[in-house]
């Protein structure tokens, strides 16, 4: 199953993203950050070609990785906005939903800010992945899959000198890993996948399954949850899975209630009809 986090629709950013300057050391200087006009400023401030160019100049590992895999350097901000941005936001919202549905004793082990920041930034590296691979409408060949798998490490390399908490960086780098270490990139054997990383990894997969992609249809909540049950066999905490299940159920009920209320107001405000249109609120 491909959990790459690709969105098949056009989801432009409504807020203007301003260019930023850089200094000559590792960290890029962003004088106007965070952007207080956007709820997603943690991500938005990086969605500028000048900013990403400045970051790349301070970290030669990024160009080395791309060259090693035969990928030309192309900072595709517009492609990210079209194909990845909305997934990043949905992953963040889902991760927060999982956190909110955890048992108290598990929630006390988690860090909500790290979860939210890791979730919204996890796919930033896709800004450097060729668009023809991001939106390919069928199975990736081995070379394309290798290039796609770079996105986690690219996200980490883009962010590692930007003053971001090391725990957030681990979430970003290992969001395609699991506690059994069956994923990518390779995680040190002695490193454990903490509850924050498990939450974001599961939120990412759920969001990917629930979205319509260029290579697959949109799945229902039940279908996605049934697939993700297998993540527990890879060491993902049952508490995290159950919290996702409860969140998905609550969202489905919220949607149902919203639709019922919307129909009620539609009927209430409609031109009176002869037939009985009584609605019992």
C-alpha positions in Angstrom: 0.0 0.0 0.0 1.4 3.4 -1.0 1.2 6.0 1.8 3.2 8.7 0.1 1.0 11.6 1.0 0.0 12.8 -2.4 -3.1 14.9 -3.1 -4.6 14.6 -6.5 -6.5 17.9 -6.5 -5.6 21.5 -6.8 -5.5 23.1 -3.3 -3.8 26.5 -3.6 -2.7 28.5 -0.5 -5.0 31.5 0.1 -2.4 33.4 2.1 0.4 35.2 0.4 3.8 33.7 1.2 6.5 36.3 1.4 10.2 35.8 0.4 12.8 35.7 3.1 16.4 36.6 3.3 19.2 34.3 4.5 22.4 34.8 6.5 25.7 33.0 5.9 25.3 30.4 8.6 23.2 27.3 8.7 20.0 28.7 9.8 17.9 30.8 7.3 16.8 34.1 8.7 13.1 34.7 8.4 12.4 38.2 9.7 8.7 38.1 9.3 8.1 34.6 10.6 5.8 33.3 11.9 3.2 34.6 9.6 0.4 35.6 11.9 -2.1 35.8 9.1 -2.1 32.1 8.6 -3.0 29.2 10.9 -0.4 27.2 9.0 2.5 29.6 9.2 4.8 26.8 10.5 4.7 25.4 7.0 3.8 28.5 4.9 7.0 30.3 5.7 9.0 27.6 3.9 6.9 27.7 0.7 9.0 30.2 -1.1 11.7 29.5 -3.6 14.1 32.0 -2.2 13.8 30.5 1.3 14.4 26.9 0.0 17.3 28.1 -2.2 19.0 29.7 0.8 18.5 26.6 2.9 20.0 24.3 0.2 23.0 26.6 -0.1 23.8 26.0 3.6 23.4 22.2 3.4 25.3 20.5 0.6 23.8 17.1 1.7 20.6 18.0 -0.1 22.3 18.5 -3.5 24.4 15.4 -2.9 21.3 13.3 -2.3 19.6 14.6 -5.4 22.6 14.1 -7.6 23.2 10.6 -6.3 19.7 9.7 -7.4 19.9 11.5 -10.7 17.3 14.1 -9.7 17.8 17.7 -11.0 17.4 20.5 -8.5 14.0 22.0 -9.0 12.2 23.8 -6.2 8.5 23.2 -7.2 6.6 25.4 -4.8 3.5 25.5 -6.9 3.5 21.7 -7.3 3.7 21.4 -3.5 0.8 23.7 -3.1 -1.3 21.8 -5.6 -0.5 18.2 -4.6 0.8 18.1 -1.0 -0.3 21.2 1.0 -3.8 20.0 1.9 -2.5 16.6 2.9 -0.1 18.3 5.3 -2.9 20.2 6.9 -5.2 17.1 7.1 -2.4 15.1 8.6 -1.9 17.8 11.3 -5.6 17.9 12.1 -5.8 14.1 12.2 -2.8 13.9 14.5 -4.3 16.4 16.9 -7.5 14.4 16.8 -5.7 11.2 17.7 -4.0 13.1 20.6 -7.3 14.4 21.9 -8.7 10.9 22.0 -5.8 9.2 23.8 -6.3 7.9 27.4 -5.0 10.4 29.9 -2.1 8.3 31.0 -0.9 8.0 27.3 -1.6 11.6 26.5 0.6 12.7 29.4 3.5 11.0 27.5 2.9 13.0 24.3 3.7 16.5 23.3 1.0 18.3 21.3 3.2 21.0 19.9 5.7 18.5 18.6 3.0 16.4 17.1 1.4 19.4 15.3 4.7 20.8 14.0 5.9 17.4 12.9 2.7 16.6 11.1 2.4 19.8 9.2 6.1 19.7 8.2 6.5 16.0 7.5 6.3 16.2 3.7 8.2 19.4 3.0 10.9 17.4 1.1 8.3 16.8 -1.6 9.0 20.3 -2.8 12.1 18.8 -4.4 10.5 15.6 -5.8 9.8 15.7 -9.5 6.1 16.4 -10.1 5.7 13.6 -12.6 6.6 11.2 -9.8 4.4 12.9 -7.3 1.3 12.6 -9.5 2.0 9.4 -11.4 -1.3 7.7 -11.9 0.0 4.1 -11.5 2.6 2.1 -9.6 6.0 3.7 -9.3 8.9 1.7 -10.8 11.8 0.8 -8.5 13.8 3.9 -9.5 10.9 6.2 -9.0 10.1 4.6 -5.7 13.7 5.2 -4.6 13.3 8.9 -5.5 10.0 9.2 -3.7 11.4 7.6 -0.6 14.0 10.4 -0.4 11.3 12.9 0.6 11.4 12.0 4.3 15.2 12.5 4.5 14.9 15.7 2.3 12.3 17.1 4.7 14.7 16.5 7.6 17.7 18.0 5.8 15.7 21.1 4.8 14.6 21.7 8.4 17.5 20.4 10.6 19.4 23.8 10.7 16.2 25.9 11.2 16.1 25.9 15.0 13.4 23.2 15.1 13.1 20.9 18.1 15.1 17.6 17.6 12.0 15.6 18.5 10.0 17.3 15.7 12.9 16.5 13.3 12.7 12.8 14.3 9.0 12.8 13.6 9.6 14.4 10.2 12.5 12.0 9.2 10.8 8.8 10.4 7.1 9.3 9.6 7.3 6.3 7.3 8.9 4.1 10.0 7.2 2.1 12.8 8.3 0.6 16.1 9.3 -2.6 14.4 11.7 -0.6 12.2 10.0 -1.8 9.0 10.0 1.4 7.0 12.3 4.1 5.6 14.8 5.7 6.0 16.6 3.2 8.3 16.4 4.1 11.9 19.2 3.2 14.4 18.4 -0.1 16.1 18.7 1.4 19.5 16.3 4.2 18.7 12.7 3.8 19.7 9.7 5.3 17.9 8.0 7.4 20.6 4.3 8.1 21.0 4.5 11.4 19.1 6.1 9.8 16.0 3.6 6.9 16.1 0.7 9.4 16.2 2.0 11.4 13.2 2.9 8.3 11.2 -0.6 6.8 11.7 -2.3 10.2 10.9 -0.3 10.4 7.7 -1.3 7.0 6.5 -5.0 7.6 7.4 -5.0 10.9 5.6 -3.4 9.3 2.5 -6.0 6.5 2.5 -8.9 8.8 2.9 -7.9 11.1 0.0 -8.5 10.6 -3.6 -5.2 10.3 -5.3 -4.0 10.1 -8.9 -3.4 6.4 -8.4 -6.3 5.4 -6.2 -9.9 6.1 -5.2 -10.9 7.7 -1.9 -11.4 5.2 0.8 -14.1 5.3 3.5 -13.3 5.7 7.2 -14.0 2.0 7.7 -11.8 0.8 4.8 -8.9 3.0 6.0 -9.2 1.8 9.6 -9.4 -1.8 8.6 -6.2 -1.5 6.6 -4.4 0.4 9.4 -5.2 -2.3 12.0 -2.2 -4.1 10.5 0.0 -1.3 11.9 -0.4 -2.7 15.4 1.4 -5.8 14.2 4.4 -3.5 13.5 4.4 -2.3 17.0 2.1 0.8 16.8 0.4 1.2 20.2 -3.2 0.0 20.3 -4.0 3.1 22.2 -2.9 5.2 19.2 -5.0 3.1 16.8 -8.0 3.2 19.1 -7.7 7.0 19.4 -7.6 7.3 15.6 -10.7 5.0 15.4 -12.6 7.2 17.9 -11.5 10.4 16.2 -12.7 9.0 12.8 -16.1 8.0 14.3 -16.5 11.4 16.0 -15.8 13.2 12.7 -18.3 11.0 10.9 -20.9 11.8 13.5 -20.0 15.5 13.3 -20.4 15.5 9.5 -23.8 13.7 9.8 -25.0 16.2 12.4 -23.8 19.1 10.2 -25.6 17.7 7.2 -28.9 17.2 9.1 -28.7 20.7 10.5 -27.9 22.1 7.1 -31.0 20.4 5.6 -33.1 21.7 8.5 -32.1 25.3 7.8 -32.6 24.7 4.0 -36.1 23.6 4.7 -36.8 26.3 7.3 -35.8 29.0 4.9 -37.4 27.6 1.8 -40.6 28.9 0.3 -43.6 27.2 2.2 -44.9 24.2 0.4 -48.4 22.6 0.6 -47.0 19.2 1.7 -45.9 18.5 5.3 -42.3 19.5 5.7 -42.1 19.3 9.5 -38.6 18.6 10.8 -38.2 17.4 14.3 -35.0 19.1 15.6 
